[in-house]
Amino acid sequence: MSQIVIHNETIYLAGQVGNPGDGVAEQTKTSLESVESLLKETGSDKTRILQTTIWLDNMADFAEMNENWDALQLELVEKLSLLHRNTKLR
């Protein structure tokens, strides 16, 4: 899987995860740092993010993960989370 794909001037990132064994907060921080680094490589930054998808192993970890997001990212994650509440498939 490619970490960066650019198609028609749109940048797609995939597979940005934290280090196994780290806690939720540290994994979130590591993932965000990876996203920012990859965007920088392409000449972009996080202010141009259109969509994010976060897969949590356990929704009980949502509050801890959410604390590590800035205002823009927080809004995107909360909206996505609310869309999937009480569903079995995502």
N, C-alpha and C positions, 0 to 999 in steps of 0.2 A: 504494500500500500504506500502511495506517495504521501508525504506530509504536506506538500504544496502542489496544487494544480491551478494553473491560470488558464482561463477560457474566456474569450471575448472580454478581456480586461477585468474579469471578476476573479478574485482569489478565493480558492477553496482550501481550507485546512482540515486535516483529519488526524485522529489518533493522538491527541495531546493529553497525556495522562500523567499523574504523579508517580512518585517512586513507590513500588510495593513495600508495604510495611510502615510507611509514613501515615500519620493521622490525616483526617479529612482536611483540616486547615492547611497543613503543609502540602498535601497533594493538590489542593486548589491553587495555592500560591505557585507551585511548580508548573502546573498546567497553564496558568495565566502568563507566567514568564516565558514559557515556550511559545505561546501564541504571539505575544508581543515581539519576541525575537524573530519568528518566522515572518511576521508582517513587516518588520523592519528590513529584512532581507529583500523583500519585494518592493520596497519603497513606500509602504503603506503604514498605517497604524490603527490602533483599536477604535479610534473615533469613527472609522469607516465601516465598522462591523454591521452587517445587515441582520444576521441571525446567529444565534448560538444554540446548541443542543448539549445538555449535560445529562449524562446517565449516572444516577446515583445507585449504588448497591443497596442502600437502605434510605428511604425518605426521612427517617429519624435523624439523618445526618444533614438534612437540608439547612437548618438554622446555622450550623457551624460553617458549612460551605458558603452560605449566603453572606456571612459576616465579612468574607474576604473579597467580595466583589465591590467595585466602585459603583457610583450611581447609575451609569449607563448599563453596565452589565447586570446589576441587580434587577433593574426593570425588566430586561429581557428574560432573565431566569424566572422571575416570579410569574410573568405572563405565561411562559411555557409550562411551568409547574401547575398552574391553575387549569390549563387546558386539559391536563392529563389526570386530574384528581378522580379517583374512583374508577379508573379504567384498568383493564388487565393487559391490554396491548398498547404499545407506544410506537 
